[in-house]
Amino acid sequence: MYRRILIATGVLALAVPAYAYAAPGDAIDRFERTGSSGRIDSDIRPRSLAADTTVQVMVEVKGDPVAVVEAERGKKLTSSERKSVRDKLRKTQDKVAKTITSHGGKVKSNMQSAYNGMRVQIASSQLEAVAAAPDVVAIHAVPIYTLDNAVSVPYLGVPQVWESTGYTGENVKVAIIDTGIDYTHANFGGPGTAAAYQAAHAAEASPADPALFGPAAPRIKGGWDFVGDSYDADPDSSTYQPVPHPDPNPLDCDGHGSHVAGTTGGNGVLSDGTTYAGPYDASTPTQDWRIGPGVAPEVDLYALRVFGCQGSTDITTEAIDWAVANDMDVINMSLGSSFGRADDPSAVAATNAVGAGVVVVASAGNSGGNPYITGSPGTGDGVIAVSAVDSTETFPGALMSFSNGTSLKAIKSNNEALPAGPLNVVVLSGANALGCSSAAFTAAGIVPGGNQLAVV
């Protein structure tokens, strides 16, 4: 039996800071008991476990991956030692793979560096049989990850760090696990023209121009495209296309990854469109910028593309595994899957990477301050999980005075000039109560030049 439980919550929101106080004893300040009726059916079974459903899962296999072995030994393994660990794990994985294929499943990817496991596509009715295989530790769901990002470098005091320490990221290898990076952009030493990007995108599945991407490139030193342009892992999306088409060219066609890479380590672009060549010190913010420099503008950037041109992904663990296998110093993931757990495969892989000496930074999420909403892989032990912080210290505001003698401080978010005379208060209600569109305000009677104050 399948049931959907819906919880309806009524919310009254004012578009002003919380400076309102309810009068003592006011009825609105008290809870009222709501009666309940009917029988609750506890036989709830997730729809994903229907016998005829094909699912993507991560099969965790016995044995420690390279990162855990390095953490336990307290040192980096040599190339031959790493290969020995991976080969041993792969033999065990191959035995498990026979069980998987005998039950109609397909192995989509193998990992041995940050995580010991395989991504598997299989009918949900066969999961118990696979879980019973001798070398299987556990079977995990594969979360769907979405994009997050917000930052302001001067607000963080980074130029003062450049000035005081001289640290700008030189010789540090940073993997950006995201939508790829536009290596033709002037922020990364590229030509910075639409023609250059269009030419690169026309050949996006072929090896990139080594002058712009690779060891000899100015900033983007390598990486991998795990998914291809059309990939979207979200089955509820109109662009759902869950089959990855990997290639060696992680060119960004969304923009988010380039934004994140720019925040992390972009050179900066001057007002004339040219790449900024330094110096990076306390005086840097005084330049006339089109795009300001990133936090560490001299790092070596690696683009690990796990998103298509739009939508979501479930290929994060493989990218973390690649980063460990290729000796990244830092992994940046401005992405997450809300309500993450420490045992999510991506969180485990991130934890293992930390144990191997990699600095892992991930988004805690952009979904608000609800308990337990922090997303994986930011839930991994030792991962630096960063939540969204507004880089504006103050907002323009207005003091609203009312005819009853009270006043209220309100945020004037668009910083438009307000009329000097009195305003008529209009409260949005019913279907328009949240004011989610201009039509909602129009329906409530808000008109241009009407000297009105809308409350939502």
N, C-alpha and C positions, 0 to 999 in steps of 0.2 A: 504494500500500500504506500502511496506517495501523497504527502500532504504539504501544502505551503502554509507557513505560519506568518501572518502579516501583523505587524505591530504599528498602530496608528498613534502618532504623537502630535498633539496640538502645540504650536509654538507661536507666541506673540513676540515680534521683534521690533525694536525701535532703531532707526539708523543714527543713533547717538551713543556716546560712551555711557558706561554704567554709573550715572550720577543720580539716578532716581531712587527714592526711598519710599516704601509703602508705609502708610500710617499704621500704628499699632492697633491690632484687633480688626483691621480691614478684612472683609470676607475673601478678598483676592489673595490674601497672605496665608490662607489656610488650605490644607488638603481636604478634599471631600471623598468619602468612601464611594467607590463604584461597585455596584453589584456584578456578580458573574453568574453564568448559568451554562448548562450544557456539559457534556462529558468530554474530557481531554483524552485523545488517543495517543498513547505513548509509543505506538508502533510506527516510528518515523524512520524512513530509510532514504538516504540521499539518492536523488535521481541518477547520479553518476554511477551508482552501483547496480543499475538495472543489468540483467544478464546479457542483454543484447547490445550494451554500450561499449564502444571501443574507447579506451582511455590511454593517456600518456602518464607514465609513472617513472619514478627513479628507483631502480633496484640497487640497494646498497649491499655490497659484497664483503665477505670477511677479508681482513688484511688491512694494514695501515698504508695509506698513500704516501707519496714521496714527502709531502710537506710534514706529515706527522713523524716520519722517520727522522727527518732533519731536526724537528723540534726536540725529539727525544735524545738525539745525539748531541744537540747543541752546536751544530755546525752545518755548513752547506755540503752536500754530497758532490762528489765529482760526477762528470758526465757518465762515466761507465757505471758508477754506483747507482745513479738515478735510473739508468737503463735496466740494470739488474732488478731493481725494485719494480719498475713498470712491467718488465717481462714476466716476473713471477705473478704479479696481480692479474695480468692479462690471461695467463693460463687458467687461473681460477675463474675469471670472467667467462672464458670460452666454455668451460664446463657448465656454468649456469646458463649461458646462451643456448646450449643444446636443449636444456629443459624448457626455456622460453619458446624456442622455435617449435618444439614438439607439441606445444599447447597453442600453436597458431600465432604466437607473438613475433614481433620484429624488433631487433636491437637497432636503435637510431644513432646512438653514440656511445663511446667508451671513455672513461676518465680514470686516471691513475695518479695524477700529480697533486691536486688539491682535494680530490674526492675519489674514493674507490667505489665506482658504481657505473651503471648503464642506464641510459634513457631507453625506455621500452614502450612500444605501442602494442596493446593486447586487449582482448575482450575482458571485461571486468569479471566475468564468470570464471576466468582462469587464474585470477590473482592468488587465491588460496593455494593452488597447486604450485605456483612458482614460489610463494613464500615458504613452502615446506621443503624446498630444495636445501641440501645440507650446507651449502656455502652462502646462502642468502641471510643477511643480517636483518633487513627490513625492507618493506616497500613503502615509498613515500609518494604522496601526491606532488604534482609539479605545479606550483603557483603561477598565476599570470601576473607579470610585472608591468607597471606603468611608469611614466616618466615624471621626474620632479626636478626643480631647480629655482633658486633665487639667491642673489648675492650682490655685494658691493665692496670692491677691494679697498678703496680708501677708508670706508667705514670700519674695516677690520684693523686698520693701523698698519697694513702691510708695507707701505713705503718707508715707514720708520724702521721696520725690520730690515729691509734692504740696506738702509743707510747705516744701521748700527752693527749689523752682523756680516753684511756682504753676501748673505745666502739668497740666491735667486734660482736655485734648483739645478745648477749646472751639473751634468753627468748623472742625474737622477732619472731613472726610467719609470714613467708613469703610464699605466694602462687605463684608458678611458673606455669603460664598458657602457655602451650607449647606442646611438643611432649612426655611428661612424663619425668621421671628421671631414670637412671640406678642405682638403689640402691645397686647393687652388686659391684659398682666401688669403688676402694680404696679412691677416692676423697671424698666419703661420708661414709667412715668407713666400706665399704664392703670388701669381700675377694680379689677383684681385679683380678680375674682369668677368663679366657674364659669359663672354666667349670662351674663356679658359674653363669655366665650370661646365658649360654645355658640351664642350669637346670631351672633357673627362667623363661626364655622365653618359655620353653616347657609347662609350666603351667601358661602362661600369663593371661588367663581368670579366673583363680582361685585366691582365697585370697593369698596374698604374705606371704613369711616367716616373721613372726613377729619380728625375730631377726634383719631383714634388713629393714623392712618397717612397720611403726606403732608407737604407743606411746613409746614402749620400744626400738625402733631402735636407733642407734647412731645419725643419722642426718635427715633421711626422715621420718617425724613423721605421715604422712597420705596423703590423697588425693583421687582422683577418676579418672577412665578412662571413659570419656564421649562417646568414639567413637569406640574403637577397632582397631586392626591392619590394616584391609583392607580399612578403611574409606578414602575417598577422595571426597571433595565436588565440585571439579571443573569439570563442564560438558564437558569442552574442553580437559580434560586430558585422556590419554589412560588408566589410572588406576581409572577412575571415578567409585565410589561406594558410593552413598549418604546415605546409611542406617546405622545409628550408631548402634554399638553393645556394649553398656556400660558394665563395670564390675568393681570390686573393686581394680583392680591391674594395676596402671598406669606405667608399665614398659616401658621405652623408647626403641624403635627399629629404631629410626632415628639418634639420636645423638645430635640434636640441643638443645633439652630440657636439656640434661645432661650438655652440654656446657654452656648454660645460667645459670643453677643452680650452676655450678662450678664457673662461673664468679660472681654470686651473693653471694654464701656462701660455696664454697667447702673448705675442710680442707687443700688441697694441697697434692701432692704425691711426695715423695722424689725420688732421682735417683735410689734407690734400689727397687722401686715399693711399698713401705710401706706408710701407711697413716701418714701424719704429725700431731703430737699431740700438737703443740705449742712450745714455746710461740709466740704470735703475737705482734710484736713491730717493731721498725725501723730496727732492724737487720734481720728480717725475710727474706727479699729478698736475703740475702747473702748465704742462704742454696743452696745446689746442688739439683735443682728441676727437676723432670720430668713434673709435673704440678704445677704451683704456686697456692697459696690460693686465694679464692674469696675475694670480698670487705668486707663482713661481715661473717667471717668463723665460727662463733658460733651461727648463727640463726637456728631456727627450720624450716626446709624446708617441703613444702607440694606440691605434684605433681598433677596438674590438667591437664590431658592429653586431648587435643582437636584435635590433628592431628593423622592420621594413620601413617604407616611406610613411606609414601611418600605422596606428594600432598598438598592440601589446606584444609581449614576448614570453617564452618560457625556456629560453636557452641560456640563462644566466650562469648556471653552474659550469657549463662547458667553457665559458669565457674565463671564469675564475681559474679553472684548471689550466687553460692555455697560459694565463699570466704567470702562474707558478712555474710551469714547465719552461717558460722563456725568460725566467729570472727578472721579472719586474720588481722594482723597489716599492712601488705604490700602486694600489688599485683604487680607482675612483668609480663609484656607481651612484649616479644621481637617478636612482630608480628604486622601486620597492613593491612589495605585495603586502597590503595592510593586514593587520592582525597576524604578523609573522611569529614563528616559533623558533626556538633555538635549535630544534632538530630538523628544520627545513633543509633540504640538501644544499641550497645555496648558502644558508647560514653556516652549516657544517663546513662547507668548502672554504668559506671566508674565515672561519675560526682556524682551520688548518693552515691557511695561508699566513695568518697572523703568527701562528706557532713557528712557521718556517722563516719568520723575519720580515714578512711583507707588511707594510702599513696599509690597512684596508679602511677606506672611508666610504660610507654609504648613507643614503638618505634615510632619515627616520620616518619620512612621509610628509605629505602636504594635506593630510585628511583631518586635521584638527587635533584637539587636546583630549580625545576620548581615551579612557583606560585601555591598555593592551593594543592600541591601534598601530604601534610602531611596526614598520614593515620589515620583512626579511629581504635581503640578507643583512640588514642593519641590526638584526636581533642576535647575530653571532657573537660569541664571547671574544672580547678584545677588539671588536670592530668599532671604529669611531663613527657612531650614528649621529647625524647632524639634522636637526629639525629646521624648518623654515623660520627665519628671523627677519623681520622687516628692517631694512637698512636705513629707513628714514627715522631720525630721532624724534622729530616733532611733525605734526600735521597742521595745516592751516585750519582755523576754527572760527566759530562765531558764537557770541553769547546771545541766546534767545531769551527775551524778556516777555512775560505773559501778563495779561490784564489783571490777573489775580495777585500780582506782586511777586510771583515766583520767577526763577530764571533757570536756564539749562545751557550747558556747554555742549556744542555739537561739532562734529568734524565736517569741514567744508572740503570734501574729497577732491572735487574738480577745481577748487580754488577760483571759482567764478565770482564776479562782483555781485553783491547782494543789494536789493533795493533798500533805500533808506527809510521808506515809510512802513506802516503796519502791514502784516501779512495775515492772510486768512488760512487757518489750519484746516487741512483736508486729510482725513484718516482713510487709508485704503483698507478695504474689508472684503470678506467673502473670497471668491476665487482670485481676487487681485491683491490679497493681503500682503504677499511677500514682495510685490513690486518687481517682479522678475523681467518685465519688459516695458518698453515705452507705452505699449497699448494698455497695460494695466493702469498707468497713471492717467492716460487719456480717458479711460472708462470711468475713473473716479472723479473726473471733472477738472483735472489739471490742464490749464491752457497756457500757451506762451504769453508772457506779459501780464499774467493774472495776479502777480504778487501773492503767491500761495506757498504755504509750507506743507509739504507732503510728509506724512508719518506712516511708516510701514512696519 
